[in-house]
Amino acid sequence: MTLNYIWLAFFLVALVVGLVKLIVLGDTAVFTTMVQATFDSAKTGFEISLGLTGVLTLWLGLMKVGEKGGAIGAMATVVRPFFRRLFPEVPPDHPAIGSIIMNFAANMLGLDNAATPLGLKAMNELQELNPEKDTATNAQIMFLVLNTSGLTVIPISIMVYRAQLGAANPSDVFLPILITTYFATLVALIATAAVQRINLFDRVIMAYLVGVTGLIAAVTWYFTGIPQEQVQAISNVVANVILYGVISSFLIMTLVRKVNAYEAFVEGGKEGFQVAIRIIPYLIAILVAIGVFRASGTLDLMVSGLSRVLEALGLRSDLVPALPTALMKPLSGSGARGMMVDAMKTYGADSFVGRLASTFQGATDTTFYILALYFGAVGVRKTRNAVALGLLADLAGVVAAIFVAYIFWG
């Protein structure tokens, strides 16, 4: 299923639900709400794109500095054997490998503002290798599916929201999110590799996977061994020190190689505005569809129906109030964030629902937003199996989050 059919489905399902509410239930305001949602979502899409301009300029400029100074090449050398096997279509020395590495690093640190421009740069570089410009390549699909799985080691923003909403220990979701998001990423990698016939039992791939798993285990062990109140402060400091350390290494390398860092930054930064303009129509298209879908009340009906199904099967339904966050996350990051906050306000930040909603928020990334944004930036219309694989990663994250939540707080 492509984004085209999903996009149409949002509108048509919302239309059917709206007609039922108008004719059967007498809700005369439903279509007014839906139409207003189109205007609000279009405005939001433009504002997001406009807001990205400065961040894109900053990070594309820094990436150009790192590229010309040789820092990105040095970083890419460390993991190149692993990525050569995951991205066999990409030449070993291609700059896309460095951009992909930087994007994943920013995502793992929970630095969304840094990850987006780095990801857009990676997509543009992968598009240079694309023989059919309107069709996604295996490398682009692998990159985006791993992106949508949302591997996050330090969920800074979620812990900040929990602190603001009165959680006794804002960081008590750290370990559950780490376990959940890693499981989602592992499922995404295995599924995409199977479709693309990539041998995950290759000795190099296995070595890296075992190494990363060990690192995740070590980080988990460390944070579980320190007082809860220190987790947020330490993780925040570590994430930003690492980020600034990367920037500093880029600048130092330009001094070593006698590269004009200022000119390199300006050269790369010029691409930021152009990319921001290109993504406006794609972003507005998907956000308007999601806005109508929400305004029609379809999402509320889905949650209500699921609750009844679980109760009919004799299963626990106490997780249902947190499900809007999980259902919205593939569609809209800001929408899911709003639902997470609403769940914590309604049920309490330290309630089972509040903690599960926080885990859902950190479990995966905004699949449809990422696909629309990244594919739109390079003009890819035929996304092949990217949507299905991305949603599989989302499903794995949701299932893992539920199991983990019941283990920790059930």
N, C-alpha and C positions, 0 to 999 in steps of 0.2 A: 504494500500500500504506500503510495507516495503522499507527500505533503499536500498535493492538489486535492486528493479525495478526502483527506482528513480535514482540510480547510473548509471544503464544501459541506462536510458532515456537521461541523460546528454550527454553521448557519441554518442548515435544513432541519437538524434535530431541534435547535432552538425555536425555529418557526413552528414546528409541530407542537412542541410543548406550549409555546405562547398561544397558539390557536385554541388548544384544549383549555388552558387557564382562562382565556377570554370567553369562549362559548359555553363551556361547561361550568366553570367556577365563577364566572362573572367578574373576573379581574380586569377591569378596564384600564388599569395603569401599566400592565405588563409590557405592552409594545412601546409605550412612552419610555419606560425604563430601558428597554433593549435599544431603542434608537439613541437615547442619551448615552448609553454605554459605547456606541460606535464613535461618537464625538469625543468622549472622555478618553477612550483607548487610543484614538488617532493622535490626540494631543500628547498622551503619555509616550507613545512611540516616538514622536518627534522630539520630545524633551529628552528621552533617553539617548537618542542618536546625537542630539546636540551636546548633551552632557559628556558623551564619550569622546568628543573632539579633542578636548584638552588632554585626557588620559591617553588617547591613541597617539597624539603628537609626542607626549612625554616618552612613552614606552617604545614606540617605533624609532624615535630618535636614539634612545639608549641602546636599543638592539643594534642599530647601525654602528654605534660607537663600539659595542662589544664585537660585532662582526669584523670591523676594520682593524680593531686592535688585536684580534686573534683570541680573545677570551672565550667566545662562544665555541670556536673550533676546539679549544683545549678541553672545555667541558664536554663537548660532544664525543671527544675521543674516548672518554671513560666508559660511556654506555653505547658507543657505536656498534660493538658486536651484537648487543641485544637488539637494538633498533634495526640493524641490517636484516635481521631475521623476521622481525615483525613488519617491516616495511621494505620488502624485497624489491619493489618497484623504484625506490629512491636510491640514487647513487650514493655511495658511502660518504663522499665529501660534499654533498649538497647542503646548502645553508638551511634547508628545511629541517634537517635533523636537530640543529642547534635550537631553532625556534620551538620545535616540539618539546624538547627537553626543558626549556625555560618555561613554557606554558604549563607543563605537568608540575614543575617545581612550585610555581606560583599557586596552582590549584591545591596542592598538598598542604601549603601553608595557609590556605583560606584567604588568599589575597586576590579576590575576584577582580578588582580594578586593574591589577597588573596582568592577570591571566588572560583577559579578553583581548587586549591589543596584541599580546604575544601569540595567541591562538589565531587571530586574523592574519597576522604576518605569516604564520606557518601555512595556513590555507592558501594564501596567495602564492607562496613558494611551491607548494604541492601542485597548484594549478598550472604552474609553468611546465610541469612534466606531463600534464594531462593531454592526451592526443584528441580526446573528444570533449571540448570545453563545456558542453552542457550536461555531461554525464559524470557522476561521481566515480573516482577511481577507488581501487581497493585500499590504497594508502590513505586517502581522504576519509573513507568510511572507518577504517581502523582508528584513525586519529580522533574522529568525532565520537565514535562509540565509547572509547576510553574516556573521552572528555565528559560525556553525559553520565558516565558511571560515578563521577564526582569524587574521586579519591581525595579525602581530606584528612590530614594528620592532626591539624590544629584548628578546630572550628571556632575561631575567635568571635565572629559576629554573633553566633548563637549564644555563646556564653555571656556576651555583653547584654543581649536582650533578656536573658534569664536573670541577670543581676539587676537590671532596671525594673523587672517585674516582681522583684522581691524573693527570688529563690534563696533558700538558706545556703546552699552550696551550688552556685551557678555552673560549676565545672563537673557536676556529677554525671553529666551526659557525655563527657569526653571519651571515656573508654567505650561505652556502647556505640557511639558514632564511629569511632575508629574501627571497631570490629565490623560494623554494618557496612560502611563504605568500602572497606577492603574486600569484603565478600562480594559486593556488587561489582567492583572492578575486576575481580578474578573471574566471575561469571561472564562479564562482558568480553574479557580477553579470550576465554576458552571458546565461547560461542562464535566470535568473529574469526578466530583462528580456524575453527572447524569449517566454517563457510568458505573461507579463503584458502583452505588446504595448507595451512601453516603448521609445521610439525613442532608442537609444544614440548615434545620429549627430546628435542635437540639438547645436547649437553650444555651449550651456552645459555639457552633460554632457561633450562632448569636451574642452572647455577645462579642466574640473576633472580629468578623467582624465589628460590630458597633464601638468597641473601636479603631480598626486600622483606620477605616474611620474617626473617630473623630481626631485621631492623624495626619492623612494626612491633614485634614482640618485646624488643628491648625498650622502645619508647613507652609501650604500655606498662611494662614492669616498673620503669622509673616513675611515671606519673602516679601509679597506684601506691608507690612507696613514700610519697610526700603528702603533707597536709592538704586537704581539699582547697583551702583558701589560697594556697600558693600556686595551684595549677594554672589558673587564669593569668595571673601576673607573670609567671615564668614563661608560659607559652606565648603570650603577647610579646614579651621582650625578645624571646628567641626568634620568632617569626620575623620581626622587624629588623633585628640585628643581621639575620641572614640576608634579608632583602637588601639592606644598605651595604652589606659586605659584597654582594654581587655587583651592585652599582660601582662601588669603589674599585673592585677588581677590574672592571671594564676600563675605568679611567686610568688606573695604574698601568695596564697593558698598553694603552695608547702612548703613555710616556716612554715606556720601555721600547716600543717600536717606532717612536717618533711620528705618530699619527696625529693629525689635527683633530682633536676630539670635538671641538666646537663646530667645525664645518661638517663633520660626520653626523653630529646630532641634528643639525639643521636639515641636512640632506634626508635623513630618515624621517624627521618630524613632518616634512612636507606631505608625506603619504597619509598622515593621520586624518587631515581634513577630507581628503578625497575618499578614503575608506568610509568615514562617517556619513558622507553624503550618499554613497552607494547603497548603504544598508537601510536607509530610511524607508523606502517602499516595502521592502521585505519585512521589516520589523513591524510597521504599522499594519500590514496585512494579517500577520499572525496574532497580534495583540487585539485587533478589532474582533476577530473571530472568537478569541477566548473571552473577551468582554461580553459579547452577545450571549455566549454559552452560559456564562455565570449569571448574567442579568435575567435570563429566562427562567432561572430556578432549576435548570436541568441537573446541576451538580447536587443540589439539595435532595432532589428526588433519588439520585443514584445512591447517596449515602443512606437515606431513609430505607430504601429497598434492600440494601446490603445488610442493614441492621436486622431487618425482619428475617432475611434468609439465614443469618447466623443464629438467631434465636430459634427459628424453626428446626435447625439442625442440632439444637442443643449445645451450641458452642457459646463461648463468652462473647458478649457484645460490648464490653466496657471499652474496647479499643475504637469503636465506631466514631465517637466525637472527635478523635484525632485524625480520622481518615481524610477529611477535606484537605489537610496539609499534604498528605501523600498523593491524593488525586490531582491536586493543583500543581504540585512541584514539577511534573514534566511539562506543564503548560506555561507557567509563569512563576518566576522566582519571587517577584514582589507580591504576587497573589498568595503564594504559599507562605511567605513570610508574614503577611497579614493574618492568615488563618492560624498560623502558629501562635502569634501574639494573642489573637482572639481566644484560642483554646486555653492559653495560660491565664488570661484575664478572667475567663469564665469559670474554669475549674481549679485554678491555682497553679503557679509555676512548679510547685513540688508535688503536684498530683500525678497519678499514673498517666492521665490524658496529656497533661502539660509536658511531661518528660518524653512521652512517646511522640508527640507532635514535634518536639525539638529533635528527636532522633530521626524522624521522617525528613525533616528539613535538611539535616546533614547527611542523609543516606545517599542521595543521588543528586544530579544536577538537572537543570531545566532543559529537557531533551528537545522539545519543539522550538524553544527560543534559540538554543544553540544551533540546531540544524538550519532554522530560518536565517539566523544571523550569519553564520559562517558560509553556508552554501550561497546565500544571497550576495555576500561580499565578493564572491568570485564568479557569480552568474551561472551556477550549477542548478539545473531544473530537474534532472532525472537523478533522484537520490538512491535508486536501487533498493538495497535491503537495509539502509542506514536506519530508517525509522523503526523497523521491526527489531533490529538488534539493540537499538537504544532503549526501546520500551522493555525488552527482556532484561536489560541491566536494571532498569527502574523497578521492575517486578521483583527481581532478586533482592534489591535493596529494601523494598517494602516488607517482603517476607522475613528477611533477616532481622529487620528492625523490630518486627512484632515478636519474634522468638527471643531476641536479646532483651527486649523490654520486659517480657514476662520472667526471664531469668533474673534480671537485676531488680525489678520493682513489683513483679506480679505476686 
